[in-house]
């Protein structure tokens, strides 16, 4: 499998205009891929995250992984 593509702090605008930020891990090549989405209030780059879901390992197995900061926490906007 080709290299994994990682994008950091990608914006996603919610229906009320609030922007949530996510890190996205994509397998190499062309999709479509099944997606694993994780939203936690503890910060998307916290080391604890990899205990629950290792995004690099999941991407190597063919999953796109989206780890998003919840509303009003860390890189995301809102309350």
C-alpha positions as CSV (number, residue, x, y, z in Angstrom):
1,X,0.0,0.0,0.0
2,X,1.2,3.5,-0.8
3,X,2.2,6.1,1.8
4,X,-0.4,7.5,4.2
5,X,-1.5,11.1,3.7
6,X,-2.0,13.1,6.9
7,X,-3.8,16.5,6.9
8,X,-3.9,18.5,10.1
9,X,-6.6,20.9,11.4
10,X,-8.9,20.6,8.4
11,X,-12.0,22.8,8.9
12,X,-15.5,21.4,8.8
13,X,-18.3,24.0,8.9
14,X,-21.3,22.9,10.9
15,X,-24.9,23.9,10.0
16,X,-24.8,26.8,12.5
17,X,-21.5,28.1,11.0
18,X,-19.2,26.9,13.8
19,X,-16.0,25.4,12.4
20,X,-14.7,22.2,13.9
21,X,-11.1,21.1,13.1
22,X,-10.0,17.6,12.4
23,X,-6.8,15.6,11.6
24,X,-7.4,13.2,8.6
25,X,-5.4,10.1,7.9
26,X,-5.9,8.7,4.4
27,X,-4.5,5.5,2.9
28,X,-2.4,5.9,-0.2
29,X,-4.1,5.5,-3.6
30,X,-7.6,6.3,-4.6
31,X,-10.7,5.7,-2.5
32,X,-13.4,5.3,-1.7
33,X,-12.5,4.1,1.8
34,X,-14.6,3.3,4.8
35,X,-14.3,6.1,7.4
36,X,-13.6,5.9,11.1
37,X,-14.7,9.2,12.9
38,X,-13.7,10.0,16.4
39,X,-14.8,13.1,18.3
40,X,-13.4,13.6,21.8
41,X,-13.3,16.6,24.2
42,X,-9.7,15.7,25.2
43,X,-7.8,16.9,22.2
44,X,-7.3,15.2,18.9
45,X,-3.5,15.0,19.3
46,X,-3.4,13.6,22.9
47,X,-1.4,10.5,23.3
48,X,-4.4,8.8,25.0
49,X,-6.1,8.8,21.6
50,X,-3.8,6.1,20.1
51,X,-4.8,3.7,22.9
52,X,-8.4,3.8,21.7
53,X,-7.7,4.2,18.0
54,X,-4.3,4.2,16.3
55,X,-5.0,6.3,13.1
56,X,-1.8,5.2,11.3
57,X,-2.5,1.5,11.9
58,X,-6.1,1.9,10.7
59,X,-5.0,3.9,7.6
60,X,-2.5,1.1,6.8
61,X,-5.5,-1.3,6.9
62,X,-7.4,0.7,4.4
63,X,-9.5,3.0,6.6
64,X,-9.7,6.8,6.3
65,X,-9.5,8.1,9.9
66,X,-11.0,11.5,11.0
67,X,-10.2,12.7,14.5
68,X,-12.0,15.8,15.4
69,X,-11.9,18.2,18.3
70,X,-15.4,18.7,19.7
71,X,-17.2,22.0,19.7
72,X,-15.5,24.6,21.9
73,X,-12.4,22.5,22.6
74,X,-8.8,22.9,21.5
75,X,-8.7,23.8,17.7
76,X,-12.5,23.9,17.2
77,X,-14.7,26.9,17.5
78,X,-17.9,27.3,19.5
79,X,-19.1,26.7,23.0
